[in-house]
């Protein structure tokens, strides 16, 4: 009975992985889809590259809607946007009601996306803001993304990418939502409010961070928090390990297949762990059984 249950759960995960890969393939084309997790992207049949610097009026929020984009923010003397896209992209950059809005879309929506690791600099947006400026919100909606943000103060953070990598460092934010269907998420040396982090297929890493309540979900991938402080956390993984090392009041961890390891600096922390197939380790000690409650 136990072997049958194990086989059943593993079969569910295999089917889930196939469905995720197939959905990505149907949406973006199957050409070397397997490389997309760590690869920049290019559109098929792109020819000329168009680059420009656009100076804008001041703004306090940023919204980006792009098919494929490498995005970063840097400091400077004024407000401007440097961009590079294939010439066959529809693009629009404007400031409306205090929000910088950037749109970059393939002109032919039926065009496949070829994920071959070809020159991410051909799909790049760099937003420049003056020193000392704090943003009210950053919001991104991207199909393929390479997002690297550092040394930013922002009221709300809403980052979403269907596929690609997200790296944040030295961020000070209020409520934060960071999601990717397929790709890794890394957050370092950052202070966040209530935080929701989700990756359907990819690892999630937080290092030396502070947050209020935190919710982390990784369907296929490992979750690791190192030297991280938060009030209460909810963690879930369908197939992958969960490792938590830090200071917190309570943790609720649910793992279908993997290892849950928790080291709590707070001796009074409430810890609840459920593991379907795998093992539990609390403060360096192996716990017998599939559940733990303290």
C-alpha positions, 0 to 999 in steps of 0.5 A: 500500500505504501509503495503504491501511494509513493508511486501514485504521488511521483506519477502526479508530479511527473504529469504536472511537470509535463503539463507545465512544459507543454503549456510553455511550449504551446504558448511560446513555441517548442524550440529549445524550451528546455533552456529557458530557465537560465536563458535570455530570449529573442523573438524569431525573425528579428532583424534590426535593433532599435535603441534610444534614450527618452527623457521623461517628466518626473514619476513616482511609479513604474509599470512595465508590460512586455513580451520579453525584457531585461529590466533594471533601475539605476540612479542618475541626475534626471528621469530617463529611459534607455531601451533596446528592442528589435525594430519589429516590436511595438513599444510605447513609453510615457508618463501618465498621472505620475506613472511611467508606463512601458509597453513592448510587444511583438507586432505579430502576436502569432510569432513564436519565441525562440529561447536560445540564449541570444543577446539579452541586451537586445531586449533591455530597459534601464529606468533612471531616477535621481538619487534619493527618489522613493517610488510608490510602486513597481509593477511588471507583467512579462512573458520572458524576463530578466529582472535585476533590481537593487538599492530601491525604496518602493511602497509596493512591489508587484513583479510577475514573469511567466518565465525568467529570473528575478534578483532583488538586493538591498530593496526596502519595500512595503507589501511585496508580490513576486511571482514567476511560472518558471524561473528562479527568485533570489532576494538578498539584504532586503526589508519587505512588508507582507510578502507573497513569493511564488514559483511554479517551477524554480528555486526561491532563495531569501538571504539576510532579509526582514519581512512581516508575514511571508507566504512562499510557494514552490511547486517544483523547486527548493525553498531556502531562507538564510538569516531571515527574520519575519513574524509568521510564515507559510511555506509549501512545496509539491516537489522540493526541499524547504530550508528555513534558518532565521528568527520568526514567531511561527512557521507552517510548512507543508511539503509533499515530496522533499525534506523540511529543515528548520533552525529557529533562533526564537526558542518560543517559535511555533512550528508546524510541519507536514511531510507526505514523502520525505523527512523533517529536521528541527534544530539539527535533529531528525524527527520521526514521522511525517508531522511535527508540532511545537 
